[in-house]
Amino acid sequence: MIPELGHFALWLGLGVALILGVLPMWGAARERADYMGLARPAAYTLAGLVLLAFLCLMQAFIAHDFSVLYVAANSNSLLPIQYCIAGVWGGHEGSLLLWLMMLCIWMVAVARFSRHLPMPVLSRILSVMGLISVGFLLFMLLTSNPFDRLIDVPADGNDLNPLLQDPGMVSHPPMLYMGYVGFSVAFAFAVAALIGGNLDATWARWTRPWTTVAWLFLTIGIALGSSWAYYELGWGGWWFWDPVENASLMPWLLGTALIHSLAVTEKRGSFKSWTVLLAILAFSFSLLGTFLVRSGVLSSVHAFATDPRRGLFILTFLTLVVGASFSLYAWRAPTVGLGARFALISKETALLANNVLFLVAALAVLLGTLYPLLLDALGLGKISVGPPYFDAVFMPLMAPTIFLMGAGPLVRWKQATLPELAVRLRWAAAVTVVASVVTGWLAGQIHVVATCGLLMAFWIFTSVATDLWERIRPDGGGVAVLRSKLKQIPRAMAGMMVAHIGVGVFCIGVVMVKAYEVERDVKMNVGDTTTVRGYTFRFNGVQDREGPNYSAARGELAITRDGQPVTVLHPEKRIYKVQQNPMTEAAISPGLTGDLYVSMGEEVEGGAWIIRVYVKPFVDWIWGGCLLMALGGVLAVSDRRYRRKQGAAV
Amino acid sequence: MKPRQKRFLIIGIVIAVIGAAVALILNAFNSNLVFFLSPSQVARHEAPEGRTFRLGGLVVAGSLKRDGVRVNFDVTDLAQTVPVQYEGILPDLFKEGKGVVAQGKIENGVFMAREVLAKHDENYMPPEAAEALKNAAKNATESNAKAAATLKP
């Protein structure tokens, strides 16, 4: 009965979404207050219905109702409770429901926190979001209904893919989707403003916090996915340039560009039409990502669907959304105007360059991701574009971006001069060079890649420090004045600094791992030792262990350094009972200056195992940097002017 | 500088940056494309000399041999077979008789794999491997199916 209730809630939701998509929009055009008044209640109702459907599906999982096809395919009676809940988004149908759930959360947040918005604007925004949910509801109901029943009820379910039975599954998809879908708010704001013709600095101020929040969720979501891949796949890599990763990176790159261009539009009124275009692009890339991941054109752990109708539906929907919004843009944008003028050397130019670089980076990723698919679709042969391409493209694009990241915040708005800037940054440049070389020397060898990366990281740190110093420079008065000046720095500014420092921390992690990591595959008998970078790994043999729904061979490696015990690690080789697949569970000893990472290959003759041993210097800085970026986002949205003028933005 | 000139300068700089980026991207793109070949194509010497490519097919049952961390196995599309050598840990779902995709180079008639690609699901066949089998089967029915009969998929 409960699955039918969920199914019914989705149909009812479709009706409400249609009302929400049409009537308030119509009301805004005709200045009909009664129709516009429908926007909020309809949004709340739609969200309630989707939540009901979501809870129904969750109940089916928890109750192990294997008469529901989706539950039978993605769960099992032995599955622990937390994975039953996460199993809701463990497959194609459920992850679409999660997508829709997130859209509803954003919609409710907009309805709740935008009381100061003029009614026509709010009506249009909620209407646009309603239309997006119509598309996704139709997609679910027509091609991928999570509540489909089975006539022959199986005795037990097929189990959740063992790779997904991990705490990462509980947090990574909701965070990522929250970010992905969050760009729909910026998109809806942009479309509403294009229709209403009220694109101005106020529009940018409204859009900014929403975009920042979406961006920070996306940042955390991507970081979680990356760290999950790092410890779960057993290969010790943190980014593979897998098409699915690229699908989430492209909206992130465009979202980052959007955040920066919104700053210009709000402060100076420039780049208006460009900012609107970016808002549309960022969401289009989110949809494109959904299409790539969910249509089955890619083969990966994330791709479930192989039903061609699904791919066709998303492609049609994508074409409709992108086509309609670009047509609207082409029709309305020329009336927007270019905004305030600025000199060649100015903060505006620096931010414009930032935008160009991020856009080019996103397009380069797009080319590498879509080209193989295109060739395949045209029957011109099968190729793949591997990490070397992306590495070769990204490094040269990120170098000027990071140089600008350091200098940009110190450049004045409207007009600045280069000599003055050079004088202000001379200490930053000197410290950067010295610090990079010293770090390389301390690490034991000067490595080209590492030195480049360290130059970038230290450049960010020193220029942020210069920026901060210029703002609080004591002109007499001592510590007390310094402190009060520090307090006067707006949260948005502090957020920017923290986020930029996060990028520097991220850079250090990336280049230190790339340049100084050591990887070794060794055959080890019980009692054998191997030494990597001063750490001695001793293999103490393997024991059998029983998990809730798997049995495992659990190895033990004792690690010592100069005879002193460091830690004992227990990697596992698991066999999950239902699907009978082996799974490698790596064991990691994390540390501020690096991780020790071991995973088990297969058993060879006489109790010996192939063991993979890694030393990964500074690898956790990669995710630490991402968290700092997200923290910067949190600081930025908690800025006082958002609180005073429009209440808390989420 | 007059505003007009300034605008031209900005546009010029943007175009130069984008042009440089596009040149860079296309260059990197061209030199990093990895082609996919089936064992039959390798047997016909279509493999580019000294260049990395992907090989897909089935792992021949009984062909897997280990020597410490080094592994040797044969990959077939049921028409032709290519010997593969790999050093390191094979993915969890690597099995004899199942589909596989490996990336590497041909050296002295042996495919030296740098990477053996993981599959994420036991029922899932890498599309490249499936394609190779399909093509080989088509060719086999056109000539004769002798090779196919001797190998157990």
Interface residues (C-beta under 8 A of the other chain):
Chain A: N161 L163 L233 G234 W235 S299 S300 V301 R341 A343 L344 T349 L352 A353 V356 L357 V360 A364 L367 G368 Y371 G381 K382 I383 S384 V385 G386 P388 Y389 A392 V393 P396 L397 D521 V522 K523 Q579 Q580 N581 P582 M583 T584 S599 G601 E602 V604 I610 R612
Chain B: M1 P3 K6 L9 I10 V14 V17 I18 A21 V22 L24 I25 A28 F29 S31 N32 L33 V34 F35 F36 R54 R66 G68 V69 E87 G88 I89 L90 D92 L93 Q103 A118 H120 D121 E122 Y124 P126 P127 E128 E131
